[in-house]
Amino acid sequence: MFLTEGHLAEETASVGSNTSSTGQDAAARRPTSSAGQAARLLREFAGGPRDRGVRELARALGLGKSTVHRLLQALAAEGLLDHDRASGTYSLNLAVYELGQTAAGHLRLKAATEPVIDDLRNRSGQTVQIGVLRGTDIIYVERRESSRGLQLFSSVPRRLPAHCTSSGKVLLADLEPARFAELYPGIWLPGLTQKSITTVAELARELDVARERGWAHNLGETLLEAASVAAPIRDPNGRAVAGVSVAVPADQLQDAGLNRYVDLVQLGARAISRRLAMVELPTRTRRSPM
């Protein structure tokens, strides 16, 4: 069981050893589309010298020089590659590194959350979700549906306005005031139901409460018949990187029922946060330069 305070204290770094690699033989399939060729070209930068020329890449990929040159120009125009005009070589732009960091973060989150949300779903008897903040939206990236709980949507990822969700609220509550003002410069907010928050001032007051108590709820603000409670998942620096929520029928989130789900979701958030600090992803072995 992961949702016990004792278990939180006893977990070790063996979490990382459970993270499996799903790498496939790149030579098994050779994509012929432009998108596939561009992907192969970017992967080629993962090994060998930092700066690569057209002729070298064309030989490595088995493509014509004109094709490789066109792909390199397109990737450079999109900010994924840097072009050194003096040498004629190309190298990865920092934007690719940022994409890699984002992907690694998602893999760590998945590895850290999976066993905990299974346990949380079983303990609560309700649907459990993991959401991340993207701008003013919450994107649900993991979900465990209970056969006895609400049937919310058919698949993940799923995007909703953050201010209409409990996970969105706990993540918005963690933002710096300047960032919040940047995301919500106006007065009015779109609502999904008549219970949704529809002004920035009202949202700010709700976030003050969520920040103070460490959790947030959604009472019919996404669907009238649905409610949820959420707590923040924090990285080792204490920054809220995701929210874990339990979704229940609206009439069950009252009094003793509310307290029970709040206790469970906060315990789950702490368990995931602890695991997140211990997850280690498999590293890819770099090829030696030819």
Salt bridges, closest charged atoms under 4 A:
GLU5 OE2 - ARG270 NH2 2.58
GLU11 OE2 - HIS7 NE2 3.34
GLU44 OE2 - ARG52 NH2 3.60
GLU44 OE2 - ARG287 NH2 3.06
ASP51 OD1 - ARG50 NH1 3.02
GLU56 OE2 - ARG52 NE 2.57
GLU114 OE2 - LYS110 NZ 2.99
ASP118 OD1 - ARG121 NH2 3.99
ASP118 OD1 - ARG144 NE 2.60
ASP137 OD2 - ARG159 NH1 3.17
GLU142 OE2 - LYS110 NZ 3.00
GLU142 OE1 - ARG144 NH1 3.50
GLU145 OE1 - ARG143 NH1 3.15
ASP174 OD1 - ARG234 NH1 3.02
GLU182 OE2 - ARG179 NH1 3.08
GLU206 OE2 - LYS169 NZ 3.11
ASP208 OD1 - ARG211 NH1 2.76
GLU221 OE1 - LYS169 NZ 2.75
ASP235 OD2 - ARG239 NE 3.40
